[in-house]
C-alpha cells in the first residue's frame, strides 16, 4: 500500500494583479519630484542673489598704482587697517593743508561713493585742499589699491571706522577737528561716523546715494524673490540723518533738494549745485565752515625791540 504524500505547509504565493494598481501614484511621484526640484532651484537662486547682491549697488575698480600727485598737489601715500596677520588692508592719501592755510586745524575725512576708485575723486580732493583744509581719503577694501576683498556694507563700515582710528590715533587729530565728508553711498558711512562721534564739528554730504532697497527692487532678477528679506546692502541714511543734531552741509547736484535733505534735522545748510561750478562749490564750503567752524586766528607778529646802544 503506497504511503501518502505529506502535505506541505507552504502556501502558494498569490499572483499580483497589476491591473488593480492605479497609475496615479506614478504621476504624483513625478509631480512631487518636479516640485522638489523647482523648490531647490528657487532656493539656490535666492542663495546666489544673497551672496552676489553687492554687485547690484557696488561697482569697484582696481588701481595698479597711485597717482604722482593730486592735481599737482603733493600728498603722502598711507597704508593702515592692519588685520590679524599684521598686514595693512587699506590704502589712503594724506593731503596736508598749506602752511598757514585758513582751516589748517581742520581735517576732512573723505568717504567716496560706490563707483570706480579714489582716483575718480581727485578734482574734489584738490578743491577741498585749495580751500585750506587737510584732507584724508582712502579706498575701501575691494577698491583702488586696498585689499582685494569683496566690498559690502559691513566691510565698508568697518573700513570707515579704521580710517577714523587712523586719524585720531596714528595722527593724533582730535575728533573736534575732523569733518566726515560723504559722497554717494559714502554719505551713509559719514553720517554713521558723525552719529557715533558727537564731538565732530560738522558733516558734509555731497549727492548722497543711500537707502538702496529701491535700487535692488528695480533689478529684473529681483521680481522673482523676496528682496526685502534678502537684501542687506542698504546703506541707511534717511532715518539717521533725521535724528542727527550735528551741523550739516547738504549738497544737491540737481535742480531741487534731495528728499532726504528735506527731512534732515537742523542745523543744516542745503545748497543746490546742478552745474559743476568750482566757485559756487568753494563758496558753499567756506560759508558752512565759517558759520560752524571759525578759522583759526592768525598769529600776530610781535615786533622785535630795537637793540639798545
C-alpha positions as protocol buffer text, in pm:
chain_id: "A"
residue {
  index: 1
  type: UNK
  ca { x: 0 y: 0 z: 0 }
}
residue {
  index: 2
  type: UNK
  ca { x: 166 y: 328 z: -105 }
}
residue {
  index: 3
  type: UNK
  ca { x: 249 y: 583 z: 162 }
}
residue {
  index: 4
  type: UNK
  ca { x: 52 y: 908 z: 141 }
}
residue {
  index: 5
  type: UNK
  ca { x: 248 y: 1213 z: 31 }
}
residue {
  index: 6
  type: UNK
  ca { x: 279 y: 1463 z: 324 }
}
residue {
  index: 7
  type: UNK
  ca { x: 107 y: 1791 z: 269 }
}
residue {
  index: 8
  type: UNK
  ca { x: 330 y: 2096 z: 253 }
}
residue {
  index: 9
  type: UNK
  ca { x: 255 y: 2385 z: 492 }
}
residue {
  index: 10
  type: UNK
  ca { x: 384 y: 2631 z: 235 }
}
residue {
  index: 11
  type: UNK
  ca { x: 100 y: 2813 z: 64 }
}
residue {
  index: 12
  type: UNK
  ca { x: 147 y: 2924 z: -296 }
}
residue {
  index: 13
  type: UNK
  ca { x: 216 y: 3297 z: -340 }
}
residue {
  index: 14
  type: UNK
  ca { x: -79 y: 3493 z: -461 }
}
residue {
  index: 15
  type: UNK
  ca { x: -48 y: 3639 z: -803 }
}
residue {
  index: 16
  type: UNK
  ca { x: -13 y: 4016 z: -818 }
}
residue {
  index: 17
  type: UNK
  ca { x: -295 y: 4172 z: -1005 }
}
residue {
  index: 18
  type: UNK
  ca { x: -118 y: 4460 z: -1185 }
}
residue {
  index: 19
  type: UNK
  ca { x: -445 y: 4577 z: -1321 }
}
residue {
  index: 20
  type: UNK
  ca { x: -553 y: 4670 z: -966 }
}
residue {
  index: 21
  type: UNK
  ca { x: -263 y: 4930 z: -918 }
}
residue {
  index: 22
  type: UNK
  ca { x: -365 y: 5286 z: -1005 }
}
residue {
  index: 23
  type: UNK
  ca { x: -121 y: 5474 z: -1234 }
}
residue {
  index: 24
  type: UNK
  ca { x: -189 y: 5798 z: -1041 }
}
residue {
  index: 25
  type: UNK
  ca { x: 81 y: 5714 z: -785 }
}
residue {
  index: 26
  type: UNK
  ca { x: 340 y: 5737 z: -1061 }
}
residue {
  index: 27
  type: UNK
  ca { x: 202 y: 6070 z: -1178 }
}
residue {
  index: 28
  type: UNK
  ca { x: 202 y: 6201 z: -822 }
}
residue {
  index: 29
  type: UNK
  ca { x: 559 y: 6084 z: -763 }
}
residue {
  index: 30
  type: UNK
  ca { x: 680 y: 6257 z: -1079 }
}
residue {
  index: 31
  type: UNK
  ca { x: 493 y: 6574 z: -989 }
}
residue {
  index: 32
  type: UNK
  ca { x: 640 y: 6572 z: -635 }
}
residue {
  index: 33
  type: UNK
  ca { x: 990 y: 6526 z: -780 }
}
residue {
  index: 34
  type: UNK
  ca { x: 941 y: 6819 z: -1017 }
}
residue {
  index: 35
  type: UNK
  ca { x: 808 y: 7042 z: -738 }
}
residue {
  index: 36
  type: UNK
  ca { x: 1101 y: 6949 z: -513 }
}
residue {
  index: 37
  type: UNK
  ca { x: 1348 y: 7021 z: -793 }
}
residue {
  index: 38
  type: UNK
  ca { x: 1186 y: 7357 z: -865 }
}
residue {
  index: 39
  type: UNK
  ca { x: 1187 y: 7447 z: -495 }
}
residue {
  index: 40
  type: UNK
  ca { x: 1555 y: 7353 z: -461 }
}
residue {
  index: 41
  type: UNK
  ca { x: 1633 y: 7557 z: -773 }
}
residue {
  index: 42
  type: UNK
  ca { x: 1444 y: 7854 z: -631 }
}
residue {
  index: 43
  type: UNK
  ca { x: 1634 y: 7830 z: -303 }
}
residue {
  index: 44
  type: UNK
  ca { x: 1959 y: 7812 z: -498 }
}
residue {
  index: 45
  type: UNK
  ca { x: 1862 y: 8122 z: -694 }
}
residue {
  index: 46
  type: UNK
  ca { x: 1782 y: 8306 z: -370 }
}
residue {
  index: 47
  type: UNK
  ca { x: 2117 y: 8200 z: -225 }
}
residue {
  index: 48
  type: UNK
  ca { x: 2305 y: 8322 z: -532 }
}
residue {
  index: 49
  type: UNK
  ca { x: 2122 y: 8655 z: -511 }
}
residue {
  index: 50
  type: UNK
  ca { x: 2203 y: 8685 z: -140 }
}
residue {
  index: 51
  type: UNK
  ca { x: 2573 y: 8620 z: -199 }
}
residue {
  index: 52
  type: UNK
  ca { x: 2605 y: 8842 z: -505 }
}
residue {
  index: 53
  type: UNK
  ca { x: 2367 y: 9122 z: -419 }
}
residue {
  index: 54
  type: UNK
  ca { x: 2653 y: 9366 z: -358 }
}
residue {
  index: 55
  type: UNK
  ca { x: 2708 y: 9375 z: -735 }
}
residue {
  index: 56
  type: UNK
  ca { x: 2373 y: 9550 z: -779 }
}
residue {
  index: 57
  type: UNK
  ca { x: 2488 y: 9862 z: -592 }
}
residue {
  index: 58
  type: UNK
  ca { x: 2867 y: 9846 z: -560 }
}
residue {
  index: 59
  type: UNK
  ca { x: 3088 y: 9879 z: -868 }
}
residue {
  index: 60
  type: UNK
  ca { x: 3454 y: 9892 z: -763 }
}
residue {
  index: 61
  type: UNK
  ca { x: 3756 y: 9925 z: -986 }
}
residue {
  index: 62
  type: UNK
  ca { x: 4113 y: 9838 z: -902 }
}
residue {
  index: 63
  type: UNK
  ca { x: 4421 y: 10057 z: -947 }
}
residue {
  index: 64
  type: UNK
  ca { x: 4769 y: 9927 z: -1015 }
}
residue {
  index: 65
  type: UNK
  ca { x: 4950 y: 10240 z: -900 }
}
residue {
  index: 66
  type: UNK
  ca { x: 4893 y: 10563 z: -710 }
}
residue {
  index: 67
  type: UNK
  ca { x: 4890 y: 10900 z: -890 }
}
residue {
  index: 68
  type: UNK
  ca { x: 5206 y: 11109 z: -884 }
}
residue {
  index: 69
  type: UNK
  ca { x: 5015 y: 11399 z: -729 }
}
residue {
  index: 70
  type: UNK
  ca { x: 4662 y: 11519 z: -655 }
}
residue {
  index: 71
  type: UNK
  ca { x: 4613 y: 11765 z: -940 }
}
residue {
  index: 72
  type: UNK
  ca { x: 4966 y: 11891 z: -882 }
}
residue {
  index: 73
  type: UNK
  ca { x: 4936 y: 11884 z: -501 }
}
residue {
  index: 74
  type: UNK
  ca { x: 5189 y: 11665 z: -316 }
}
residue {
  index: 75
  type: UNK
  ca { x: 5047 y: 11403 z: -83 }
}
residue {
  index: 76
  type: UNK
  ca { x: 5150 y: 11112 z: 137 }
}
residue {
  index: 77
  type: UNK
  ca { x: 5052 y: 10757 z: 46 }
}
residue {
  index: 78
  type: UNK
  ca { x: 4950 y: 10571 z: 364 }
}
residue {
  index: 79
  type: UNK
  ca { x: 4870 y: 10211 z: 450 }
}
residue {
  index: 80
  type: UNK
  ca { x: 4660 y: 10129 z: 755 }
}
residue {
  index: 81
  type: UNK
  ca { x: 4386 y: 9900 z: 885 }
}
residue {
  index: 82
  type: UNK
  ca { x: 4605 y: 9610 z: 1000 }
}
residue {
  index: 83
  type: UNK
  ca { x: 4435 y: 9269 z: 1006 }
}
residue {
  index: 84
  type: UNK
  ca { x: 4511 y: 8957 z: 1213 }
}
residue {
  index: 85
  type: UNK
  ca { x: 4821 y: 8887 z: 1003 }
}
residue {
  index: 86
  type: UNK
  ca { x: 4958 y: 9239 z: 1075 }
}
residue {
  index: 87
  type: UNK
  ca { x: 4909 y: 9334 z: 708 }
}
residue {
  index: 88
  type: UNK
  ca { x: 4760 y: 9675 z: 622 }
}
residue {
  index: 89
  type: UNK
  ca { x: 4434 y: 9631 z: 432 }
}
residue {
  index: 90
  type: UNK
  ca { x: 4360 y: 9992 z: 335 }
}
residue {
  index: 91
  type: UNK
  ca { x: 4541 y: 10249 z: 123 }
}
residue {
  index: 92
  type: UNK
  ca { x: 4483 y: 10619 z: 178 }
}
residue {
  index: 93
  type: UNK
  ca { x: 4605 y: 10962 z: 75 }
}
residue {
  index: 94
  type: UNK
  ca { x: 4703 y: 11225 z: 331 }
}
residue {
  index: 95
  type: UNK
  ca { x: 4691 y: 11571 z: 173 }
}
residue {
  index: 96
  type: UNK
  ca { x: 4813 y: 11830 z: 424 }
}
residue {
  index: 97
  type: UNK
  ca { x: 4698 y: 12189 z: 402 }
}
residue {
  index: 98
  type: UNK
  ca { x: 4943 y: 12457 z: 302 }
}
residue {
  index: 99
  type: UNK
  ca { x: 5129 y: 12620 z: 593 }
}
residue {
  index: 100
  type: UNK
  ca { x: 4916 y: 12894 z: 743 }
}
residue {
  index: 101
  type: UNK
  ca { x: 4607 y: 12786 z: 549 }
}
residue {
  index: 102
  type: UNK
  ca { x: 4269 y: 12918 z: 658 }
}
residue {
  index: 103
  type: UNK
  ca { x: 4145 y: 12587 z: 801 }
}
residue {
  index: 104
  type: UNK
  ca { x: 4481 y: 12430 z: 879 }
}
residue {
  index: 105
  type: UNK
  ca { x: 4348 y: 12283 z: 1204 }
}
residue {
  index: 106
  type: UNK
  ca { x: 4056 y: 12104 z: 1035 }
}
residue {
  index: 107
  type: UNK
  ca { x: 4074 y: 11769 z: 858 }
}
residue {
  index: 108
  type: UNK
  ca { x: 3824 y: 11632 z: 607 }
}
residue {
  index: 109
  type: UNK
  ca { x: 3772 y: 11255 z: 627 }
}
residue {
  index: 110
  type: UNK
  ca { x: 3661 y: 11185 z: 269 }
}
residue {
  index: 111
  type: UNK
  ca { x: 3436 y: 10882 z: 217 }
}
residue {
  index: 112
  type: UNK
  ca { x: 3392 y: 10812 z: -157 }
}
residue {
  index: 113
  type: UNK
  ca { x: 3096 y: 10658 z: -334 }
}
residue {
  index: 114
  type: UNK
  ca { x: 3041 y: 10312 z: -476 }
}
residue {
  index: 115
  type: UNK
  ca { x: 3170 y: 10368 z: -828 }
}
residue {
  index: 116
  type: UNK
  ca { x: 3529 y: 10331 z: -952 }
}
residue {
  index: 117
  type: UNK
  ca { x: 3804 y: 10416 z: -709 }
}
residue {
  index: 118
  type: UNK
  ca { x: 3957 y: 10714 z: -529 }
}
residue {
  index: 119
  type: UNK
  ca { x: 4123 y: 10838 z: -847 }
}
residue {
  index: 120
  type: UNK
  ca { x: 3777 y: 10941 z: -969 }
}
residue {
  index: 121
  type: UNK
  ca { x: 3756 y: 11196 z: -682 }
}
residue {
  index: 122
  type: UNK
  ca { x: 4085 y: 11379 z: -746 }
}
residue {
  index: 123
  type: UNK
  ca { x: 3920 y: 11705 z: -853 }
}
residue {
  index: 124
  type: UNK
  ca { x: 3705 y: 11715 z: -536 }
}
residue {
  index: 125
  type: UNK
  ca { x: 4005 y: 11639 z: -315 }
}
residue {
  index: 126
  type: UNK
  ca { x: 4203 y: 11917 z: -483 }
}
residue {
  index: 127
  type: UNK
  ca { x: 3918 y: 12164 z: -427 }
}
residue {
  index: 128
  type: UNK
  ca { x: 3898 y: 12076 z: -58 }
}
residue {
  index: 129
  type: UNK
  ca { x: 4273 y: 12122 z: -22 }
}
residue {
  index: 130
  type: UNK
  ca { x: 4269 y: 12453 z: -207 }
}
residue {
  index: 131
  type: UNK
  ca { x: 4013 y: 12591 z: 38 }
}
residue {
  index: 132
  type: UNK
  ca { x: 4273 y: 12544 z: 310 }
}
residue {
  index: 133
  type: UNK
  ca { x: 4178 y: 12206 z: 462 }
}
residue {
  index: 134
  type: UNK
  ca { x: 4373 y: 11894 z: 546 }
}
residue {
  index: 135
  type: UNK
  ca { x: 4223 y: 11602 z: 355 }
}
residue {
  index: 136
  type: UNK
  ca { x: 4243 y: 11230 z: 425 }
}
residue {
  index: 137
  type: UNK
  ca { x: 4087 y: 11000 z: 166 }
}
residue {
  index: 138
  type: UNK
  ca { x: 4107 y: 10624 z: 121 }
}
residue {
  index: 139
  type: UNK
  ca { x: 3981 y: 10333 z: -85 }
}
residue {
  index: 140
  type: UNK
  ca { x: 3756 y: 10075 z: 75 }
}
residue {
  index: 141
  type: UNK
  ca { x: 3864 y: 9713 z: 59 }
}
residue {
  index: 142
  type: UNK
  ca { x: 3793 y: 9589 z: -292 }
}
residue {
  index: 143
  type: UNK
  ca { x: 3860 y: 9935 z: -440 }
}
residue {
  index: 144
  type: UNK
  ca { x: 4174 y: 10101 z: -576 }
}
residue {
  index: 145
  type: UNK
  ca { x: 4489 y: 9969 z: -413 }
}
residue {
  index: 146
  type: UNK
  ca { x: 4328 y: 9844 z: -93 }
}
residue {
  index: 147
  type: UNK
  ca { x: 4300 y: 9472 z: -18 }
}
residue {
  index: 148
  type: UNK
  ca { x: 4111 y: 9275 z: -288 }
}
residue {
  index: 149
  type: UNK
  ca { x: 3826 y: 9176 z: -58 }
}
residue {
  index: 150
  type: UNK
  ca { x: 3466 y: 9168 z: -175 }
}
residue {
  index: 151
  type: UNK
  ca { x: 3309 y: 9501 z: -71 }
}
residue {
  index: 152
  type: UNK
  ca { x: 2993 y: 9512 z: 140 }
}
residue {
  index: 153
  type: UNK
  ca { x: 2813 y: 9750 z: 371 }
}
residue {
  index: 154
  type: UNK
  ca { x: 2958 y: 9565 z: 670 }
}
residue {
  index: 155
  type: UNK
  ca { x: 3316 y: 9579 z: 538 }
}
residue {
  index: 156
  type: UNK
  ca { x: 3290 y: 9941 z: 427 }
}
residue {
  index: 157
  type: UNK
  ca { x: 3150 y: 10048 z: 764 }
}
residue {
  index: 158
  type: UNK
  ca { x: 3447 y: 9876 z: 928 }
}
residue {
  index: 159
  type: UNK
  ca { x: 3684 y: 10049 z: 683 }
}
residue {
  index: 160
  type: UNK
  ca { x: 3538 y: 10390 z: 773 }
}
residue {
  index: 161
  type: UNK
  ca { x: 3594 y: 10313 z: 1141 }
}
residue {
  index: 162
  type: UNK
  ca { x: 3953 y: 10214 z: 1062 }
}
residue {
  index: 163
  type: UNK
  ca { x: 4010 y: 10547 z: 886 }
}
residue {
  index: 164
  type: UNK
  ca { x: 3869 y: 10730 z: 1189 }
}
residue {
  index: 165
  type: UNK
  ca { x: 4101 y: 10537 z: 1421 }
}
residue {
  index: 166
  type: UNK
  ca { x: 4396 y: 10613 z: 1196 }
}
residue {
  index: 167
  type: UNK
  ca { x: 4333 y: 10988 z: 1217 }
}
residue {
  index: 168
  type: UNK
  ca { x: 4261 y: 11000 z: 1589 }
}
residue {
  index: 169
  type: UNK
  ca { x: 4539 y: 10763 z: 1699 }
}
residue {
  index: 170
  type: UNK
  ca { x: 4819 y: 10746 z: 1444 }
}
residue {
  index: 171
  type: UNK
  ca { x: 4793 y: 11117 z: 1357 }
}
residue {
  index: 172
  type: UNK
  ca { x: 4656 y: 11224 z: 1697 }
}
residue {
  index: 173
  type: UNK
  ca { x: 4393 y: 11454 z: 1545 }
}
residue {
  index: 174
  type: UNK
  ca { x: 4117 y: 11545 z: 1794 }
}
residue {
  index: 175
  type: UNK
  ca { x: 3767 y: 11439 z: 1696 }
}
residue {
  index: 176
  type: UNK
  ca { x: 3659 y: 11802 z: 1728 }
}
residue {
  index: 177
  type: UNK
  ca { x: 3880 y: 11884 z: 1428 }
}
residue {
  index: 178
  type: UNK
  ca { x: 3756 y: 11610 z: 1191 }
}
residue {
  index: 179
  type: UNK
  ca { x: 3465 y: 11659 z: 949 }
}
residue {
  index: 180
  type: UNK
  ca { x: 3331 y: 11346 z: 774 }
}
residue {
  index: 181
  type: UNK
  ca { x: 3256 y: 11413 z: 407 }
}
residue {
  index: 182
  type: UNK
  ca { x: 3049 y: 11153 z: 225 }
}
residue {
  index: 183
  type: UNK
  ca { x: 2959 y: 11133 z: -140 }
}
residue {
  index: 184
  type: UNK
  ca { x: 2729 y: 10872 z: -294 }
}
residue {
  index: 185
  type: UNK
  ca { x: 2692 y: 10581 z: -53 }
}
residue {
  index: 186
  type: UNK
  ca { x: 2976 y: 10735 z: 148 }
}
residue {
  index: 187
  type: UNK
  ca { x: 2709 y: 10972 z: 282 }
}
residue {
  index: 188
  type: UNK
  ca { x: 2562 y: 10686 z: 485 }
}
residue {
  index: 189
  type: UNK
  ca { x: 2904 y: 10598 z: 629 }
}
residue {
  index: 190
  type: UNK
  ca { x: 2985 y: 10963 z: 706 }
}
residue {
  index: 191
  type: UNK
  ca { x: 2651 y: 11007 z: 883 }
}
residue {
  index: 192
  type: UNK
  ca { x: 2715 y: 10699 z: 1097 }
}
residue {
  index: 193
  type: UNK
  ca { x: 3057 y: 10834 z: 1197 }
}
residue {
  index: 194
  type: UNK
  ca { x: 2900 y: 11167 z: 1296 }
}
residue {
  index: 195
  type: UNK
  ca { x: 2635 y: 10984 z: 1500 }
}
residue {
  index: 196
  type: UNK
  ca { x: 2897 y: 10767 z: 1673 }
}
residue {
  index: 197
  type: UNK
  ca { x: 3130 y: 11061 z: 1749 }
}
residue {
  index: 198
  type: UNK
  ca { x: 2914 y: 11353 z: 1857 }
}
residue {
  index: 199
  type: UNK
  ca { x: 3212 y: 11582 z: 1908 }
}
residue {
  index: 200
  type: UNK
  ca { x: 3268 y: 11624 z: 1533 }
}
residue {
  index: 201
  type: UNK
  ca { x: 3205 y: 11988 z: 1440 }
}
residue {
  index: 202
  type: UNK
  ca { x: 3019 y: 11922 z: 1115 }
}
residue {
  index: 203
  type: UNK
  ca { x: 2910 y: 11679 z: 845 }
}
residue {
  index: 204
  type: UNK
  ca { x: 2919 y: 11727 z: 467 }
}
residue {
  index: 205
  type: UNK
  ca { x: 2705 y: 11515 z: 234 }
}
residue {
  index: 206
  type: UNK
  ca { x: 2756 y: 11554 z: -140 }
}
residue {
  index: 207
  type: UNK
  ca { x: 2499 y: 11399 z: -378 }
}
residue {
  index: 208
  type: UNK
  ca { x: 2416 y: 11110 z: -144 }
}
residue {
  index: 209
  type: UNK
  ca { x: 2308 y: 10773 z: -275 }
}
residue {
  index: 210
  type: UNK
  ca { x: 2179 y: 10556 z: 7 }
}
residue {
  index: 211
  type: UNK
  ca { x: 1877 y: 10359 z: 128 }
}
residue {
  index: 212
  type: UNK
  ca { x: 1933 y: 10128 z: -169 }
}
residue {
  index: 213
  type: UNK
  ca { x: 1649 y: 9879 z: -131 }
}
residue {
  index: 214
  type: UNK
  ca { x: 1455 y: 10052 z: -411 }
}
residue {
  index: 215
  type: UNK
  ca { x: 1760 y: 10020 z: -637 }
}
residue {
  index: 216
  type: UNK
  ca { x: 1766 y: 9645 z: -579 }
}
residue {
  index: 217
  type: UNK
  ca { x: 1393 y: 9614 z: -640 }
}
residue {
  index: 218
  type: UNK
  ca { x: 1430 y: 9771 z: -985 }
}
residue {
  index: 219
  type: UNK
  ca { x: 1665 y: 9495 z: -1096 }
}
residue {
  index: 220
  type: UNK
  ca { x: 1481 y: 9243 z: -1323 }
}
residue {
  index: 221
  type: UNK
  ca { x: 1618 y: 8948 z: -1122 }
}
residue {
  index: 222
  type: UNK
  ca { x: 1455 y: 9084 z: -808 }
}
residue {
  index: 223
  type: UNK
  ca { x: 1100 y: 9024 z: -930 }
}
residue {
  index: 224
  type: UNK
  ca { x: 1114 y: 8654 z: -851 }
}
residue {
  index: 225
  type: UNK
  ca { x: 1248 y: 8664 z: -495 }
}
residue {
  index: 226
  type: UNK
  ca { x: 1163 y: 8829 z: -160 }
}
residue {
  index: 227
  type: UNK
  ca { x: 1410 y: 9116 z: -197 }
}
residue {
  index: 228
  type: UNK
  ca { x: 1303 y: 9291 z: 122 }
}
residue {
  index: 229
  type: UNK
  ca { x: 1403 y: 8983 z: 321 }
}
residue {
  index: 230
  type: UNK
  ca { x: 1727 y: 8903 z: 139 }
}
residue {
  index: 231
  type: UNK
  ca { x: 1875 y: 9242 z: 54 }
}
residue {
  index: 232
  type: UNK
  ca { x: 2105 y: 9386 z: 324 }
}
residue {
  index: 233
  type: UNK
  ca { x: 2333 y: 9627 z: 134 }
}
residue {
  index: 234
  type: UNK
  ca { x: 2100 y: 9917 z: 216 }
}
residue {
  index: 235
  type: UNK
  ca { x: 2333 y: 10191 z: 344 }
}
residue {
  index: 236
  type: UNK
  ca { x: 2064 y: 10366 z: 555 }
}
residue {
  index: 237
  type: UNK
  ca { x: 2061 y: 10744 z: 554 }
}
residue {
  index: 238
  type: UNK
  ca { x: 1716 y: 10899 z: 591 }
}
residue {
  index: 239
  type: UNK
  ca { x: 1645 y: 10773 z: 943 }
}
residue {
  index: 240
  type: UNK
  ca { x: 1985 y: 10850 z: 1100 }
}
residue {
  index: 241
  type: UNK
  ca { x: 2003 y: 11189 z: 926 }
}
residue {
  index: 242
  type: UNK
  ca { x: 1663 y: 11292 z: 1059 }
}
residue {
  index: 243
  type: UNK
  ca { x: 1784 y: 11237 z: 1416 }
}
residue {
  index: 244
  type: UNK
  ca { x: 2137 y: 11376 z: 1388 }
}
residue {
  index: 245
  type: UNK
  ca { x: 2195 y: 11714 z: 1556 }
}
residue {
  index: 246
  type: UNK
  ca { x: 2544 y: 11771 z: 1410 }
}
residue {
  index: 247
  type: UNK
  ca { x: 2562 y: 12077 z: 1177 }
}
residue {
  index: 248
  type: UNK
  ca { x: 2528 y: 11960 z: 818 }
}
residue {
  index: 249
  type: UNK
  ca { x: 2615 y: 12090 z: 475 }
}
residue {
  index: 250
  type: UNK
  ca { x: 2388 y: 11912 z: 227 }
}
residue {
  index: 251
  type: UNK
  ca { x: 2494 y: 11947 z: -136 }
}
residue {
  index: 252
  type: UNK
  ca { x: 2239 y: 11859 z: -404 }
}
residue {
  index: 253
  type: UNK
  ca { x: 2359 y: 11805 z: -760 }
}
residue {
  index: 254
  type: UNK
  ca { x: 2010 y: 11850 z: -906 }
}
residue {
  index: 255
  type: UNK
  ca { x: 1783 y: 12149 z: -953 }
}
residue {
  index: 256
  type: UNK
  ca { x: 1589 y: 12065 z: -637 }
}
residue {
  index: 257
  type: UNK
  ca { x: 1699 y: 11939 z: -296 }
}
residue {
  index: 258
  type: UNK
  ca { x: 1708 y: 11566 z: -239 }
}
residue {
  index: 259
  type: UNK
  ca { x: 1405 y: 11441 z: -47 }
}
residue {
  index: 260
  type: UNK
  ca { x: 1639 y: 11304 z: 219 }
}
residue {
  index: 261
  type: UNK
  ca { x: 1765 y: 11657 z: 281 }
}
residue {
  index: 262
  type: UNK
  ca { x: 1413 y: 11786 z: 340 }
}
residue {
  index: 263
  type: UNK
  ca { x: 1372 y: 11552 z: 636 }
}
residue {
  index: 264
  type: UNK
  ca { x: 1720 y: 11607 z: 780 }
}
residue {
  index: 265
  type: UNK
  ca { x: 1721 y: 11760 z: 1124 }
}
residue {
  index: 266
  type: UNK
  ca { x: 1855 y: 12107 z: 1196 }
}
residue {
  index: 267
  type: UNK
  ca { x: 2103 y: 12266 z: 1197 }
}
residue {
  index: 268
  type: UNK
  ca { x: 2161 y: 12226 z: 826 }
}
residue {
  index: 269
  type: UNK
  ca { x: 2262 y: 12427 z: 522 }
}
residue {
  index: 270
  type: UNK
  ca { x: 2128 y: 12298 z: 189 }
}
residue {
  index: 271
  type: UNK
  ca { x: 2274 y: 12415 z: -140 }
}
residue {
  index: 272
  type: UNK
  ca { x: 2191 y: 12326 z: -499 }
}
residue {
  index: 273
  type: UNK
  ca { x: 2483 y: 12285 z: -736 }
}
residue {
  index: 274
  type: UNK
  ca { x: 2343 y: 12128 z: -1054 }
}
residue {
  index: 275
  type: UNK
  ca { x: 2638 y: 12256 z: -1255 }
}
residue {
  index: 276
  type: UNK
  ca { x: 3000 y: 12178 z: -1180 }
}
residue {
  index: 277
  type: UNK
  ca { x: 3090 y: 12528 z: -1065 }
}
residue {
  index: 278
  type: UNK
  ca { x: 3403 y: 12522 z: -852 }
}
residue {
  index: 279
  type: UNK
  ca { x: 3342 y: 12882 z: -745 }
}
residue {
  index: 280
  type: UNK
  ca { x: 2994 y: 12810 z: -606 }
}
residue {
  index: 281
  type: UNK
  ca { x: 3120 y: 12489 z: -450 }
}
residue {
  index: 282
  type: UNK
  ca { x: 3402 y: 12670 z: -270 }
}
residue {
  index: 283
  type: UNK
  ca { x: 3168 y: 12948 z: -157 }
}
residue {
  index: 284
  type: UNK
  ca { x: 2926 y: 12695 z: -10 }
}
residue {
  index: 285
  type: UNK
  ca { x: 3201 y: 12517 z: 179 }
}
residue {
  index: 286
  type: UNK
  ca { x: 3360 y: 12831 z: 323 }
}
residue {
  index: 287
  type: UNK
  ca { x: 3019 y: 12967 z: 423 }
}
residue {
  index: 288
  type: UNK
  ca { x: 2945 y: 12646 z: 614 }
}
residue {
  index: 289
  type: UNK
  ca { x: 3289 y: 12626 z: 772 }
}
residue {
  index: 290
  type: UNK
  ca { x: 3288 y: 12990 z: 878 }
}
residue {
  index: 291
  type: UNK
  ca { x: 2944 y: 12951 z: 1035 }
}
residue {
  index: 292
  type: UNK
  ca { x: 3011 y: 12636 z: 1233 }
}
residue {
  index: 293
  type: UNK
  ca { x: 3389 y: 12619 z: 1243 }
}
residue {
  index: 294
  type: UNK
  ca { x: 3551 y: 12963 z: 1262 }
}
residue {
  index: 295
  type: UNK
  ca { x: 3900 y: 12963 z: 1114 }
}
residue {
  index: 296
  type: UNK
  ca { x: 4195 y: 12958 z: 1345 }
}
residue {
  index: 297
  type: UNK
  ca { x: 4317 y: 13304 z: 1444 }
}
residue {
  index: 298
  type: UNK
  ca { x: 4616 y: 13428 z: 1253 }
}
residue {
  index: 299
  type: UNK
  ca { x: 4909 y: 13466 z: 1491 }
}
residue {
  index: 300
  type: UNK
  ca { x: 5018 y: 13824 z: 1535 }
}
residue {
  index: 301
  type: UNK
  ca { x: 5381 y: 13903 z: 1480 }
}
residue {
  index: 302
  type: UNK
  ca { x: 5539 y: 14070 z: 1779 }
}
residue {
  index: 303
  type: UNK
  ca { x: 5788 y: 14335 z: 1668 }
}
residue {
  index: 304
  type: UNK
  ca { x: 6140 y: 14276 z: 1786 }
}
residue {
  index: 305
  type: UNK
  ca { x: 6260 y: 14567 z: 2002 }
}
residue {
  index: 306
  type: UNK
  ca { x: 6546 y: 14765 z: 1863 }
}
residue {
  index: 307
  type: UNK
  ca { x: 6876 y: 14687 z: 2029 }
}
residue {
  index: 308
  type: UNK
  ca { x: 6987 y: 14946 z: 2285 }
}
residue {
  index: 309
  type: UNK
  ca { x: 7316 y: 15119 z: 2239 }
}
